[in-house]
Amino acid sequence: NAAGRRGCGGGGGPPPAAPAAPAPAPAPVSSSPAAGVAGGAGDGTARGARTREVFASPDGLATRAVALLLEAAAAAIAERGVFVVAVSGGSIPALLAPELLAAAPRDQLSRWRLFLADERHVAESHPDSSLGEWRRRFLEPAGMGSVQAVGVAAALPLPQAAELYEEKLLATLREAAAAAAGGGAAAAASQAELAPPLRLDAVLLGMGPDGHTASLFPAHAVLCETGRAVTYVDDSPKPPACRVTLTLPAINAARLALFVVTGGSKASAVRAAFAAQPDEPVPAGLVLAAGRTHWCLDEPAAAQLREAEAAAERLYG
């Protein structure tokens, strides 16, 4: 398991950039295609485009991010009858919850199944709980049932809590895949191995100043985990130390990876995440979802990336 071990051989940044048309947005400051991957999934699938948009205001960023999330939800519900999404904590619930409450169709919210991209190993009532924050700001005001959001079993030891969370996530994804194929619970139970792999419909991610996303930290052995969808970290450099997290392969299998990143403290990590050959690769830069990866940035977060690109343009024309 990844817990308690640091460092991972291999290194390297994301693959070379490939052109991809950005999605339209309501008045972003800038919108640019970024790196895409073909044939790098290890499962016979191609990686989708990586796109970024920069916004002058938090309101504009939140409106766009929520629109992307709701588009993914509508598509998933139309195709599979359910929307399985993993969300992140930090500043994201406070930023997006008001717009979600205003814009989310109430008749579709009963089809949502919400997991956490990562969660602290604490009770939902604890101030550090990301699910607790989402429940207060969004789930309860929206009238969503308690069973629609799956939390981490904090009463269990950390390794068992991670295993149980993985079991619940994969069971939900199998049910969705079976329903899309016209099967039921029995069909879902028989699909322990699916091709193509089980996929989250969307993963909503943030990024720390060090470039971590979910609880995937730089130079940590958790980045080497390839055999699990969910694992744990018991030595997080950011407190609290004990966390449950999606693995990089689970995130990269998603149909949509949606980043919401704000603040000048993230500018250096944003630049590294988009560098073709970064000096120090950051975990967020390794996220290249099977469907598409979309970054919503504010101007301070994008500042160093813009400076680097302007310098390259001057140098190379």
Buried (B, 14 or more C-beta within 10 A) or exposed (E): BBBEEBEBEEEEBBBEBBEBEBBEBEEBBBBBBBBBBEEBBEEEBEBBBBBBBBBEEBEBBBBBBBBBBBEBBBBBBEBBEBBBBBBBBBBBBEBBBBBBBEEBEEEBBEBBBBBBBBBBBBBBEEEBBBBBBBBEBBBEEBEBEEEBBBBBBBEBEBBEBBBBBBEBBBBBBBBBBBBEEEBEEEBBEEBEEBEEBBBBBBBBBBBBBBBBBBBBBBBBBBBBBEEBBBBBBBBBBEEEBBBBBBBBBBBBBBBBBBBBBBBBEBBBBBBBBBBEEBEBBBBBBBBBBBBBBBBBBBBBBBBBBBEBBEEEEEEEE
